[in-house]
Amino acid sequence: MRNRTLQFLRTAIGNRVANFREGQWESIERLLARKRMLVVQSTGWGKSMVYFLATKIMRQQGAGPTVIISPLLSLMRNQREAAKRIGLNAQTMNSTNRDDWEQITNDLHSNRIDLMLISPEHLENKEFKENVFPIIANRIGVFVIDEAHCISDWGHDFRPDYRRIARVLKAMPANTPILATTATANNRVVQDIISQLGADIEVVRGSLVRSSLKLQNINMPSPAARMAWLAQIIPDLAGSGIIYTLTQRDSERLTKWLVDNEINAKAYHAGIENPEFGFSVREDLEQQLLNNDLKVLVATIALGMGFDKPDLGFVIHFQRPSSVVHYYQQVGRAGRAIDEAYGILLCGEEDDNIADFFIREAFPPQQHISALLSALNDSDEGMSIYSLLSKLNLSKSKIEKTIKFLTVESPSPIVYLNKKWHATPAASDFSINADYVNGIKKIRKEEQKQMQEYMEQQDCLMAFLINALDDPQSKNCGKCRNCNPGLLLPEQYDADLANRAAIFLRRSYQPIPPCKQWPHRTTMSTYGFSGKIKADLRASEGQALSLWRDAGWGQLVVDGKYNSKHFSDELVDACVEMISKWNPTPAPKWVTCIPSTNHPEHVPNFAERLANAINLPFIPCVEKIAKNKQQKFMENSSKQALNLDGVFRINLEQKEYSPCLLIDDIVNSRWTFTVVSALLRQTGAEAVYPLALSLNSPRMD
């Protein structure tokens, strides 16, 4: 049996003399003996090969298909390709292949599928629960939970839908072999996984040391300095690699900078899953990197678990991840099948603010839960997402996050019936476990502190990482910056290049696209606005000088708004330069602005100085005639638009006016610009060009 399995391994990896890594065959043997196992091994050890080979043998013995719970589409794609190499038919049911579900279900009925890959979210899919799972529940060959740290409340990638797995296991025969795999589970996470999957699970742990990685930390707070360093160093690095950023906007902007410096780079993040692009975009980018058609992918965590390029030459972090386990998982993409690869961690001034944002947003607060349950309790017929949006002052993403959190509670206080959400009896006294949430937030803060300590570490960097993951086999690696300074990359950067990067950041203008539709099922009764925004009422595309608090001009905008209470002449000059590069057509002939109740002189003062600088008249014709709540407290489009109904009027006679610039300091939702632009167009303005000092858009994924 061992020899036959070894031949399958050699076929799978295309190496006629390959052998099992330490522990691989023993893990396969345990699955063949119908055991339950948690395998904690380093990235690149070959955890997926364990369940592929076990599946191959068990299928030949007449077992049913293996079911793999996999958290990412990119990971599923890699697993399907790897399975093909040893003659396994792997299929998946997900949002991208809905048209194939019927055929896949038929193939499962006919026992033609060897591996079934699904996301944890799919376990709750009605069609899967009723038509697919009953087919295979009693004859599953192996039940695999890939990236099993996601099942743990304490895991760095915890996903609520993983909670469903423990319930699914109860519907399967007790002797079903179970394999949970991860490379990033410390003792706390291991114990939590055991508590959910059963005390009879056997834990197999190997060394997490990655001998090929040359780790180096470089403290470089200025984004411009980091960008200059990257533009210098990347062309000299062997092979291709990944640069990780913490936000989508940094992924996009850093990519543009690298391309401007003749480096073959592309951005990769969750935003390119937009249906307008199609899901194939991410797959195509992964393939380009696998084929070495790119020098570098500039990616968020969307490119993480399971992406397997054995010859990846470097992983560089533009910002510091929030935890050691996150960092180990990401840097572990490099050097899997080559002798040397770089893992470089840069540290920025923005890192802690971004980490704090993620910690704050991890769980829905009790007030969101109470508001949603109250709305559902008051409704006899249930409510759709759109109904909840009109009822609650919560964004769509916050409503969806709250719903997701509640659906995995047991018993759940809500249920989805006939395309609407309904309250269940459990809603009457449901409240979030504050001790539980605060405990997890405390751990996240401790993880953040641990990463700060890693950044300043003077001893072996690899030893620090694996100690943090509770690997007892800690030893100095001999390859990191601290073990062998002679192996490090130069940390200096060219001052002229850094200056050019600073100018680039200050010219990273942000488009303000016009809204084309008033909020769904919302009528602004005073103005009579609803439905599609007519072309003759629509704003033209605008521009924002910066991103809020960002490198470049963003921090100067913050200082002007909250500290000096005066926007500096530097910002006036910067807007003059932006307008010259923007060159809106037909050109604006006058300037106006959006007034504020809280700071009535702030924006008008800036707008008048800008108008003088570009030799246009300033006409303060927009008047605020009703007090309303600040827009930043309005959470969704419906509330944002209705909060502005009847608030402004235009003090101009009705006639034709030439195009104008409409100035505001911060743009959040665009609805203030949209409403005032519509009123100006109604009055007769040929075109309205919104101009903001800063765009407040975190895009933290």
Sequence and secondary structure as in RCSB ss.txt:
>XXXX:A:sequence
MRNRTLQFLRTAIGNRVANFREGQWESIERLLARKRMLVVQSTGWGKSMVYFLATKIMRQQGAGPTVIISPLLSL
MRNQREAAKRIGLNAQTMNSTNRDDWEQITNDLHSNRIDLMLISPEHLENKEFKENVFPIIANRIGVFVIDEAHC
ISDWGHDFRPDYRRIARVLKAMPANTPILATTATANNRVVQDIISQLGADIEVVRGSLVRSSLKLQNINMPSPAA
RMAWLAQIIPDLAGSGIIYTLTQRDSERLTKWLVDNEINAKAYHAGIENPEFGFSVREDLEQQLLNNDLKVLVAT
IALGMGFDKPDLGFVIHFQRPSSVVHYYQQVGRAGRAIDEAYGILLCGEEDDNIADFFIREAFPPQQHISALLSA
LNDSDEGMSIYSLLSKLNLSKSKIEKTIKFLTVESPSPIVYLNKKWHATPAASDFSINADYVNGIKKIRKEEQKQ
MQEYMEQQDCLMAFLINALDDPQSKNCGKCRNCNPGLLLPEQYDADLANRAAIFLRRSYQPIPPCKQWPHRTTMS
TYGFSGKIKADLRASEGQALSLWRDAGWGQLVVDGKYNSKHFSDELVDACVEMISKWNPTPAPKWVTCIPSTNHP
EHVPNFAERLANAINLPFIPCVEKIAKNKQQKFMENSSKQALNLDGVFRINLEQKEYSPCLLIDDIVNSRWTFTV
VSALLRQTGAEAVYPLALSLNSPRMD
>XXXX:A:secstr
 HHHHHHHHHHHHT TT    TTHHHHHHHHHTT EEEEE  TTS HHHHHHHHHHHHHHTT   EEEE S HHH
HHHHHHHHHTTT  EEE STT GGGHHHHHHHHHTT  SEEEE GGGGG HHIIIIIHHHHTTT S EEESSGGG
GSTTSTT  GGGGHHHHHHTTS TT  EEEEES   HHHHHHHHHHH TT EEEE     TTEEEEEEE   HHH
HHHHHHHHGGGSSS EEEE SSHHHHHHHHHHHHHTT  EEEE GGGG TTT THHHHHHHHHHHTT  SEEEE 
TTS TT   TT  EEEESS  SSHHHHHHHHTTS SSSS EEEEEEE TTHHHHHHHHHHTSS  HHHHHHHHHH
HHT SS B HHHHHHHSSS HHHHHHHHHHHHTSSS SEEEETTEEEE GGGGG    HHHHHHHHHHHHHHHHH
HHHHHT  S HHHHHHHHTT S     S STTT GGG       HHHHHHHHHHHHT  EEE    B  TT  BT
TTTB SB  GGG    EEEEEETT TTTHHHHHIIIIISSS  HHHHHHHHHHHHHH  SS   EEEE   SSST
THHHHHHHHHHHHTT  B   EEE S    GGG  SHHHHHHTTTTTEEE S SS B  EEEEEEEESSSHHHHH
HHHHHHHHTBS EEEEEEEE      
